[in-house]
Amino acid sequence: MSQIAGLLLEIYRRLLRAYGPQGWWPADTPFEVMVGALLTQATAWRNVERAIARLKEAGALSPKGIAALSQRRLEELIRPSGFFRQKARRLKALVELVLNQGGVEGLLSLPPEELRETLLSVPGIGPETADSILLYAAGHPVFVVDAYTIRILTRLGLLGGEPARYEEVQELFEKNLPPDPQLYAEYHALLVRHAKDHCRARPRCGGCPLGELCPASGRGG
Protein backbone atom coordinates (compact mmCIF):
# COMPACT_ATOMS: atom_id res chain seq x y z
CA MET A 1 0.00 0.00 0.00
CA SER A 2 1.35 3.42 -0.93
CA GLN A 3 1.80 6.18 1.65
CA ILE A 4 -1.02 8.22 0.09
CA ALA A 5 -3.39 5.23 0.09
CA GLY A 6 -2.59 4.61 3.76
CA LEU A 7 -3.22 8.26 4.61
CA LEU A 8 -6.54 8.36 2.73
CA LEU A 9 -7.73 5.25 4.57
CA GLU A 10 -6.60 6.69 7.90
CA ILE A 11 -8.54 9.89 7.18
CA TYR A 12 -11.60 7.80 6.40
CA ARG A 13 -11.27 5.72 9.57
CA ARG A 14 -10.92 8.82 11.75
CA LEU A 15 -13.90 10.55 10.17
CA LEU A 16 -16.06 7.43 10.46
CA ARG A 17 -15.07 7.01 14.09
CA ALA A 18 -15.85 10.66 14.83
CA TYR A 19 -19.16 11.01 12.98
CA GLY A 20 -20.49 7.49 12.34
CA PRO A 21 -22.20 6.34 9.12
CA GLN A 22 -23.94 9.21 7.34
CA GLY A 23 -26.53 7.22 5.39
CA TRP A 24 -26.04 9.30 2.29
CA TRP A 25 -27.72 9.77 -0.26
CA PRO A 26 -31.12 10.14 1.47
CA ALA A 27 -33.63 9.17 -1.23
CA ASP A 28 -36.32 6.56 -1.90
CA THR A 29 -35.59 6.00 -5.60
CA PRO A 30 -32.76 6.52 -8.12
CA PHE A 31 -34.83 9.24 -9.77
CA GLU A 32 -35.12 11.08 -6.47
CA VAL A 33 -31.32 10.95 -6.24
CA MET A 34 -31.09 12.49 -9.69
CA VAL A 35 -33.49 15.29 -8.82
CA GLY A 36 -31.73 15.94 -5.53
CA ALA A 37 -28.32 16.04 -7.20
CA LEU A 38 -29.54 18.77 -9.52
CA LEU A 39 -31.46 20.77 -6.94
CA THR A 40 -28.63 20.78 -4.39
CA GLN A 41 -26.51 23.00 -6.62
CA ALA A 42 -25.74 26.24 -4.75
CA THR A 43 -28.04 25.55 -1.81
CA ALA A 44 -28.23 23.74 1.52
CA TRP A 45 -29.65 20.22 1.59
CA ARG A 46 -32.52 21.22 3.89
CA ASN A 47 -33.83 23.44 1.08
CA VAL A 48 -33.64 20.53 -1.35
CA GLU A 49 -35.61 18.36 1.08
CA ARG A 50 -38.37 20.96 1.16
CA ALA A 51 -38.50 21.14 -2.64
CA ILE A 52 -38.58 17.34 -3.00
CA ALA A 53 -41.31 17.10 -0.37
CA ARG A 54 -43.40 19.58 -2.39
CA LEU A 55 -42.89 17.52 -5.56
CA LYS A 56 -43.99 14.40 -3.70
CA GLU A 57 -47.06 16.11 -2.27
CA ALA A 58 -48.01 17.18 -5.79
CA GLY A 59 -47.58 13.62 -7.06
CA ALA A 60 -44.95 14.89 -9.49
CA LEU A 61 -41.73 13.19 -8.35
CA SER A 62 -41.34 11.03 -11.45
CA PRO A 63 -40.09 11.69 -14.98
CA LYS A 64 -43.61 11.74 -16.41
CA GLY A 65 -44.88 13.77 -13.46
CA ILE A 66 -42.31 16.52 -13.96
CA ALA A 67 -42.75 16.41 -17.75
CA ALA A 68 -46.48 17.01 -17.31
CA LEU A 69 -45.96 20.13 -15.19
CA SER A 70 -45.92 23.56 -16.73
CA GLN A 71 -42.68 25.44 -16.34
CA ARG A 72 -44.37 27.89 -13.98
CA ARG A 73 -45.85 25.15 -11.78
CA LEU A 74 -42.51 23.36 -11.56
CA GLU A 75 -40.81 26.60 -10.58
CA GLU A 76 -43.38 27.09 -7.84
CA LEU A 77 -42.85 23.59 -6.43
CA ILE A 78 -39.06 23.75 -6.32
CA ARG A 79 -38.85 27.39 -5.19
CA PRO A 80 -37.33 26.43 -1.77
CA SER A 81 -34.21 25.10 -3.52
CA GLY A 82 -33.26 28.56 -4.82
CA PHE A 83 -32.47 29.57 -8.42
CA PHE A 84 -35.80 27.88 -9.11
CA ARG A 85 -36.30 29.17 -12.66
CA GLN A 86 -32.89 27.98 -13.76
CA LYS A 87 -33.28 24.65 -11.96
CA ALA A 88 -36.75 24.09 -13.41
CA ARG A 89 -35.31 24.41 -16.92
CA ARG A 90 -32.55 21.98 -16.02
CA LEU A 91 -35.00 19.49 -14.52
CA LYS A 92 -37.10 19.61 -17.66
CA ALA A 93 -33.98 18.90 -19.75
CA LEU A 94 -32.97 16.02 -17.47
CA VAL A 95 -36.45 14.51 -17.63
CA GLU A 96 -36.45 14.77 -21.41
CA LEU A 97 -33.18 12.83 -21.46
CA VAL A 98 -34.58 10.18 -19.10
CA LEU A 99 -37.71 9.69 -21.19
CA ASN A 100 -35.70 9.56 -24.43
CA GLN A 101 -33.64 6.76 -22.91
CA GLY A 102 -36.74 4.72 -22.09
CA GLY A 103 -36.90 5.71 -18.43
CA VAL A 104 -34.60 5.81 -15.42
CA GLU A 105 -33.49 2.19 -15.75
CA GLY A 106 -32.69 2.67 -19.42
CA LEU A 107 -30.54 5.71 -18.71
CA LEU A 108 -28.73 4.25 -15.71
CA SER A 109 -28.00 1.00 -17.55
CA LEU A 110 -25.67 2.80 -19.96
CA PRO A 111 -21.96 1.99 -19.52
CA PRO A 112 -20.43 4.37 -16.95
CA GLU A 113 -18.39 6.46 -19.39
CA GLU A 114 -21.31 6.80 -21.78
CA LEU A 115 -23.69 7.62 -18.94
CA ARG A 116 -21.36 10.34 -17.69
CA GLU A 117 -20.97 11.92 -21.12
CA THR A 118 -24.73 11.74 -21.68
CA LEU A 119 -25.43 13.47 -18.37
CA LEU A 120 -22.81 16.14 -19.07
CA SER A 121 -24.64 16.95 -22.30
CA VAL A 122 -27.62 18.22 -20.27
CA PRO A 123 -27.47 22.00 -19.71
CA GLY A 124 -26.53 22.77 -16.12
CA ILE A 125 -25.13 19.33 -15.26
CA GLY A 126 -21.41 19.47 -14.53
CA PRO A 127 -18.96 16.83 -13.29
CA GLU A 128 -20.03 16.91 -9.63
CA THR A 129 -23.73 16.49 -10.42
CA ALA A 130 -23.07 13.83 -13.06
CA ASP A 131 -20.78 11.87 -10.75
CA SER A 132 -23.30 12.09 -7.90
CA ILE A 133 -25.82 10.40 -10.19
CA LEU A 134 -23.29 7.77 -11.27
CA LEU A 135 -22.36 6.94 -7.69
CA TYR A 136 -25.57 7.31 -5.72
CA ALA A 137 -28.19 6.46 -8.35
CA ALA A 138 -26.34 3.99 -10.61
CA GLY A 139 -23.93 2.51 -8.04
CA HIS A 140 -20.75 3.01 -10.05
CA PRO A 141 -17.41 3.42 -8.22
CA VAL A 142 -16.94 7.09 -9.10
CA PHE A 143 -15.63 9.45 -6.43
CA VAL A 144 -17.60 12.68 -6.15
CA VAL A 145 -15.49 15.78 -5.63
CA ASP A 146 -16.84 19.06 -4.26
CA ALA A 147 -15.43 22.27 -2.82
CA TYR A 148 -15.41 20.73 0.67
CA THR A 149 -13.22 17.85 -0.52
CA ILE A 150 -10.74 20.23 -2.13
CA ARG A 151 -10.62 22.44 0.97
CA ILE A 152 -9.94 19.52 3.32
CA LEU A 153 -7.31 17.86 1.14
CA THR A 154 -5.54 21.18 0.56
CA ARG A 155 -5.27 21.78 4.31
CA LEU A 156 -4.05 18.22 4.81
CA GLY A 157 -1.25 18.89 2.32
CA LEU A 158 -2.45 16.34 -0.23
CA LEU A 159 -2.92 18.90 -3.00
CA GLY A 160 -0.43 21.35 -4.43
CA GLY A 161 -0.50 25.10 -4.15
CA GLU A 162 -2.25 25.63 -7.49
CA PRO A 163 -6.06 25.44 -7.61
CA ALA A 164 -6.84 21.73 -7.89
CA ARG A 165 -8.66 20.42 -10.93
CA TYR A 166 -11.72 18.23 -10.39
CA GLU A 167 -10.19 15.30 -12.30
CA GLU A 168 -6.92 15.57 -10.35
CA VAL A 169 -8.66 15.20 -7.00
CA GLN A 170 -10.93 12.44 -8.26
CA GLU A 171 -7.93 10.51 -9.57
CA LEU A 172 -6.20 10.82 -6.20
CA PHE A 173 -9.03 8.88 -4.56
CA GLU A 174 -9.75 6.43 -7.35
CA LYS A 175 -6.11 5.42 -7.83
CA ASN A 176 -5.46 4.90 -4.13
CA LEU A 177 -8.69 3.35 -2.84
CA PRO A 178 -10.44 0.13 -3.86
CA PRO A 179 -13.25 0.70 -6.42
CA ASP A 180 -16.02 0.31 -3.87
CA PRO A 181 -19.18 2.41 -4.36
CA GLN A 182 -20.19 2.08 -0.71
CA LEU A 183 -16.76 3.27 0.45
CA TYR A 184 -16.83 6.20 -1.98
CA ALA A 185 -20.36 7.20 -0.95
CA GLU A 186 -19.58 7.09 2.76
CA TYR A 187 -16.24 8.86 2.34
CA HIS A 188 -17.80 11.69 0.36
CA ALA A 189 -20.58 12.11 2.93
CA LEU A 190 -18.07 12.15 5.80
CA LEU A 191 -15.99 14.83 4.09
CA VAL A 192 -19.11 16.99 3.71
CA ARG A 193 -19.94 16.48 7.39
CA HIS A 194 -16.39 17.29 8.46
CA ALA A 195 -16.32 20.46 6.36
CA LYS A 196 -19.51 21.65 8.03
CA ASP A 197 -18.46 20.75 11.58
CA HIS A 198 -14.76 21.64 11.61
CA CYS A 199 -13.05 22.36 8.29
CA ARG A 200 -15.07 25.47 7.51
CA ALA A 201 -13.86 28.43 5.47
CA ARG A 202 -12.68 29.69 8.86
CA PRO A 203 -11.65 26.37 10.42
CA ARG A 204 -12.62 25.22 13.89
CA CYS A 205 -9.55 23.17 14.75
CA GLY A 206 -10.45 22.48 18.37
CA GLY A 207 -11.47 18.83 18.69
CA CYS A 208 -10.86 18.15 14.99
CA PRO A 209 -10.58 14.39 14.40
CA LEU A 210 -7.96 15.04 11.71
CA GLY A 211 -5.89 17.48 13.76
CA GLU A 212 -2.96 15.13 14.22
CA LEU A 213 -2.74 14.64 10.45
CA CYS A 214 -3.25 18.26 9.45
CA PRO A 215 -0.32 20.68 9.01
CA ALA A 216 -2.79 23.57 8.93
CA SER A 217 -4.00 22.84 12.45
CA GLY A 218 -0.65 23.36 14.11
CA ARG A 219 -0.80 19.83 15.52
CA GLY A 220 -0.11 17.91 12.33
CA GLY A 221 3.22 16.67 11.10
C-alpha positions in Angstrom: 0.0 0.0 0.0 1.3 3.4 -0.9 1.8 6.2 1.6 -1.0 8.2 0.1 -3.4 5.2 0.1 -2.6 4.6 3.8 -3.2 8.3 4.6 -6.5 8.4 2.7 -7.7 5.3 4.6 -6.6 6.7 7.9 -8.5 9.9 7.2 -11.6 7.8 6.4 -11.3 5.7 9.6 -10.9 8.8 11.8 -13.9 10.5 10.2 -16.1 7.4 10.5 -15.1 7.0 14.1 -15.9 10.7 14.8 -19.2 11.0 13.0 -20.5 7.5 12.3 -22.2 6.3 9.1 -23.9 9.2 7.3 -26.5 7.2 5.4 -26.0 9.3 2.3 -27.7 9.8 -0.3 -31.1 10.1 1.5 -33.6 9.2 -1.2 -36.3 6.6 -1.9 -35.6 6.0 -5.6 -32.8 6.5 -8.1 -34.8 9.2 -9.8 -35.1 11.1 -6.5 -31.3 10.9 -6.2 -31.1 12.5 -9.7 -33.5 15.3 -8.8 -31.7 15.9 -5.5 -28.3 16.0 -7.2 -29.5 18.8 -9.5 -31.5 20.8 -6.9 -28.6 20.8 -4.4 -26.5 23.0 -6.6 -25.7 26.2 -4.8 -28.0 25.6 -1.8 -28.2 23.7 1.5 -29.6 20.2 1.6 -32.5 21.2 3.9 -33.8 23.4 1.1 -33.6 20.5 -1.3 -35.6 18.4 1.1 -38.4 21.0 1.2 -38.5 21.1 -2.6 -38.6 17.3 -3.0 -41.3 17.1 -0.4 -43.4 19.6 -2.4 -42.9 17.5 -5.6 -44.0 14.4 -3.7 -47.1 16.1 -2.3 -48.0 17.2 -5.8 -47.6 13.6 -7.1 -45.0 14.9 -9.5 -41.7 13.2 -8.4 -41.3 11.0 -11.4 -40.1 11.7 -15.0 -43.6 11.7 -16.4 -44.9 13.8 -13.5 -42.3 16.5 -14.0 -42.7 16.4 -17.8 -46.5 17.0 -17.3 -46.0 20.1 -15.2 -45.9 23.6 -16.7 -42.7 25.4 -16.3 -44.4 27.9 -14.0 -45.9 25.1 -11.8 -42.5 23.4 -11.6 -40.8 26.6 -10.6 -43.4 27.1 -7.8 -42.9 23.6 -6.4 -39.1 23.8 -6.3 -38.9 27.4 -5.2 -37.3 26.4 -1.8 -34.2 25.1 -3.5 -33.3 28.6 -4.8 -32.5 29.6 -8.4 -35.8 27.9 -9.1 -36.3 29.2 -12.7 -32.9 28.0 -13.8 -33.3 24.6 -12.0 -36.7 24.1 -13.4 -35.3 24.4 -16.9 -32.5 22.0 -16.0 -35.0 19.5 -14.5 -37.1 19.6 -17.7 -34.0 18.9 -19.8 -33.0 16.0 -17.5 -36.4 14.5 -17.6 -36.4 14.8 -21.4 -33.2 12.8 -21.5 -34.6 10.2 -19.1 -37.7 9.7 -21.2 -35.7 9.6 -24.4 -33.6 6.8 -22.9 -36.7 4.7 -22.1 -36.9 5.7 -18.4 -34.6 5.8 -15.4 -33.5 2.2 -15.8 -32.7 2.7 -19.4 -30.5 5.7 -18.7 -28.7 4.2 -15.7 -28.0 1.0 -17.5 -25.7 2.8 -20.0 -22.0 2.0 -19.5 -20.4 4.4 -16.9 -18.4 6.5 -19.4 -21.3 6.8 -21.8 -23.7 7.6 -18.9 -21.4 10.3 -17.7 -21.0 11.9 -21.1 -24.7 11.7 -21.7 -25.4 13.5 -18.4 -22.8 16.1 -19.1 -24.6 16.9 -22.3 -27.6 18.2 -20.3 -27.5 22.0 -19.7 -26.5 22.8 -16.1 -25.1 19.3 -15.3 -21.4 19.5 -14.5 -19.0 16.8 -13.3 -20.0 16.9 -9.6 -23.7 16.5 -10.4 -23.1 13.8 -13.1 -20.8 11.9 -10.7 -23.3 12.1 -7.9 -25.8 10.4 -10.2 -23.3 7.8 -11.3 -22.4 6.9 -7.7 -25.6 7.3 -5.7 -28.2 6.5 -8.3 -26.3 4.0 -10.6 -23.9 2.5 -8.0 -20.8 3.0 -10.1 -17.4 3.4 -8.2 -16.9 7.1 -9.1 -15.6 9.5 -6.4 -17.6 12.7 -6.1 -15.5 15.8 -5.6 -16.8 19.1 -4.3 -15.4 22.3 -2.8 -15.4 20.7 0.7 -13.2 17.8 -0.5 -10.7 20.2 -2.1 -10.6 22.4 1.0 -9.9 19.5 3.3 -7.3 17.9 1.1 -5.5 21.2 0.6 -5.3 21.8 4.3 -4.1 18.2 4.8 -1.2 18.9 2.3 -2.5 16.3 -0.2 -2.9 18.9 -3.0 -0.4 21.4 -4.4 -0.5 25.1 -4.1 -2.2 25.6 -7.5 -6.1 25.4 -7.6 -6.8 21.7 -7.9 -8.7 20.4 -10.9 -11.7 18.2 -10.4 -10.2 15.3 -12.3 -6.9 15.6 -10.4 -8.7 15.2 -7.0 -10.9 12.4 -8.3 -7.9 10.5 -9.6 -6.2 10.8 -6.2 -9.0 8.9 -4.6 -9.8 6.4 -7.3 -6.1 5.4 -7.8 -5.5 4.9 -4.1 -8.7 3.4 -2.8 -10.4 0.1 -3.9 -13.2 0.7 -6.4 -16.0 0.3 -3.9 -19.2 2.4 -4.4 -20.2 2.1 -0.7 -16.8 3.3 0.4 -16.8 6.2 -2.0 -20.4 7.2 -1.0 -19.6 7.1 2.8 -16.2 8.9 2.3 -17.8 11.7 0.4 -20.6 12.1 2.9 -18.1 12.1 5.8 -16.0 14.8 4.1 -19.1 17.0 3.7 -19.9 16.5 7.4 -16.4 17.3 8.5 -16.3 20.5 6.4 -19.5 21.7 8.0 -18.5 20.8 11.6 -14.8 21.6 11.6 -13.0 22.4 8.3 -15.1 25.5 7.5 -13.9 28.4 5.5 -12.7 29.7 8.9 -11.6 26.4 10.4 -12.6 25.2 13.9 -9.5 23.2 14.7 -10.4 22.5 18.4 -11.5 18.8 18.7 -10.9 18.1 15.0 -10.6 14.4 14.4 -8.0 15.0 11.7 -5.9 17.5 13.8 -3.0 15.1 14.2 -2.7 14.6 10.5 -3.2 18.3 9.4 -0.3 20.7 9.0 -2.8 23.6 8.9 -4.0 22.8 12.4 -0.7 23.4 14.1 -0.8 19.8 15.5 -0.1 17.9 12.3 3.2 16.7 11.1 
